[in-house]
Amino acid sequence: MLSMKYRHKCLTAPMLARLEEILRDLLTQWGCQMVEFGGEADHAHLLFEAPPTVKLSDLVKNLKSVTARRMRKEFAQELAPYYWKPYFWNRAYALISVGGRANIDTLLRYIENQDDPRKLGLPLD
């Protein structure tokens, strides 16, 4: 789980869609596979599979830095009211390792049931 700096509720449906595209591409480059993506105005959930050779802290660092840079560039006008400095993600993140179909299914249901504005058809300003 990645949360916005200061938990600002600034992610819109188009931003979440673009964020998912960027993350999917980055994960592929790392030899990983996105299983599910979901988000709300102030955070994003990402469920992915990674080979044991991937150092997860390096992966997350790369995901956060690349997405922050691209999102700030592509959505500069939308983010300007929230961030005057080059901020995007909160410094911390939550990373949970799961195994077994039951645990994965539970996480999938949780992510799918987020109040994702893309699923609700709601624009977030």
NUTISE-537654 format. One record per residue (C-alpha): z, y, x. Coordinates in steps of 0.1 Angstrom, whole numbers, plus 5000, padded with zeros to 4 digits. Layout:
N
{Z->Z	Y->Y	X->X}
...
***
This chain:
125
{Z->5000	Y->5000	X->5000}
{Z->4990	Y->5034	X->5013}
{Z->5005	Y->5065	X->4998}
{Z->4993	Y->5101	X->4999}
{Z->5011	Y->5125	X->5022}
{Z->5040	Y->5141	X->5002}
{Z->5030	Y->5117	X->4974}
{Z->5006	Y->5144	X->4960}
{Z->4988	Y->5132	X->4930}
{Z->4953	Y->5141	X->4943}
{Z->4932	Y->5110	X->4941}
{Z->4905	Y->5112	X->4914}
{Z->4884	Y->5083	X->4901}
{Z->4854	Y->5093	X->4923}
{Z->4877	Y->5095	X->4953}
{Z->4892	Y->5061	X->4946}
{Z->4857	Y->5046	X->4943}
{Z->4846	Y->5061	X->4976}
{Z->4879	Y->5050	X->4992}
{Z->4872	Y->5014	X->4981}
{Z->4837	Y->5015	X->4996}
{Z->4850	Y->5028	X->5030}
{Z->4878	Y->5003	X->5031}
{Z->4855	Y->4974	X->5022}
{Z->4831	Y->4984	X->5050}
{Z->4859	Y->4987	X->5076}
{Z->4875	Y->4954	X->5066}
{Z->4841	Y->4937	X->5071}
{Z->4838	Y->4952	X->5105}
{Z->4872	Y->4938	X->5114}
{Z->4862	Y->4903	X->5102}
{Z->4884	Y->4906	X->5071}
{Z->4876	Y->4904	X->5034}
{Z->4887	Y->4926	X->5006}
{Z->4901	Y->4906	X->4977}
{Z->4912	Y->4934	X->4954}
{Z->4916	Y->4972	X->4954}
{Z->4934	Y->4994	X->4930}
{Z->4950	Y->5028	X->4930}
{Z->4966	Y->5057	X->4912}
{Z->4966	Y->5094	X->4918}
{Z->4991	Y->5092	X->4946}
{Z->4986	Y->5058	X->4963}
{Z->4962	Y->5028	X->4968}
{Z->4968	Y->4991	X->4969}
{Z->4946	Y->4968	X->4990}
{Z->4947	Y->4930	X->4990}
{Z->4927	Y->4915	X->5018}
{Z->4923	Y->4884	X->5039}
{Z->4925	Y->4887	X->5076}
{Z->4920	Y->4861	X->5103}
{Z->4951	Y->4853	X->5125}
{Z->4934	Y->4870	X->5155}
{Z->4936	Y->4904	X->5138}
{Z->4965	Y->4926	X->5149}
{Z->4975	Y->4940	X->5116}
{Z->4992	Y->4972	X->5129}
{Z->4959	Y->4981	X->5147}
{Z->4939	Y->4973	X->5116}
{Z->4961	Y->4995	X->5094}
{Z->4960	Y->5023	X->5119}
{Z->4922	Y->5022	X->5119}
{Z->4920	Y->5020	X->5081}
{Z->4942	Y->5050	X->5077}
{Z->4926	Y->5071	X->5104}
{Z->4890	Y->5065	X->5094}
{Z->4896	Y->5068	X->5057}
{Z->4916	Y->5100	X->5061}
{Z->4889	Y->5116	X->5083}
{Z->4861	Y->5106	X->5059}
{Z->4879	Y->5115	X->5027}
{Z->4890	Y->5149	X->5041}
{Z->4854	Y->5156	X->5051}
{Z->4837	Y->5143	X->5019}
{Z->4863	Y->5157	X->4994}
{Z->4874	Y->5188	X->5013}
{Z->4872	Y->5211	X->4983}
{Z->4892	Y->5187	X->4960}
{Z->4919	Y->5182	X->4987}
{Z->4922	Y->5218	X->4997}
{Z->4948	Y->5227	X->4971}
{Z->4970	Y->5199	X->4983}
{Z->4967	Y->5199	X->5021}
{Z->4963	Y->5229	X->5043}
{Z->4966	Y->5209	X->5075}
{Z->4946	Y->5177	X->5083}
{Z->4968	Y->5154	X->5062}
{Z->4959	Y->5126	X->5039}
{Z->4981	Y->5095	X->5041}
{Z->5018	Y->5093	X->5044}
{Z->5029	Y->5082	X->5078}
{Z->5045	Y->5049	X->5065}
{Z->5027	Y->5021	X->5047}
{Z->5037	Y->4988	X->5030}
{Z->5022	Y->4956	X->5043}
{Z->5032	Y->4923	X->5027}
{Z->5020	Y->4889	X->5040}
{Z->5016	Y->4863	X->5013}
{Z->5005	Y->4827	X->5012}
{Z->5000	Y->4803	X->4984}
{Z->4980	Y->4808	X->4952}
{Z->5010	Y->4818	X->4930}
{Z->5019	Y->4847	X->4953}
{Z->4984	Y->4859	X->4955}
{Z->4979	Y->4857	X->4918}
{Z->5010	Y->4877	X->4912}
{Z->4998	Y->4905	X->4936}
{Z->4963	Y->4904	X->4919}
{Z->4978	Y->4910	X->4885}
{Z->5000	Y->4938	X->4898}
{Z->4970	Y->4956	X->4914}
{Z->4948	Y->4950	X->4884}
{Z->4974	Y->4965	X->4861}
{Z->4977	Y->4998	X->4880}
{Z->4969	Y->5029	X->4861}
{Z->4937	Y->5033	X->4880}
{Z->4918	Y->5063	X->4866}
{Z->4885	Y->5045	X->4871}
{Z->4896	Y->5017	X->4847}
{Z->4911	Y->5041	X->4822}
{Z->4881	Y->5064	X->4822}
{Z->4904	Y->5094	X->4829}
{Z->4895	Y->5122	X->4852}
{Z->4923	Y->5134	X->4874}
{Z->4922	Y->5170	X->4884}
***
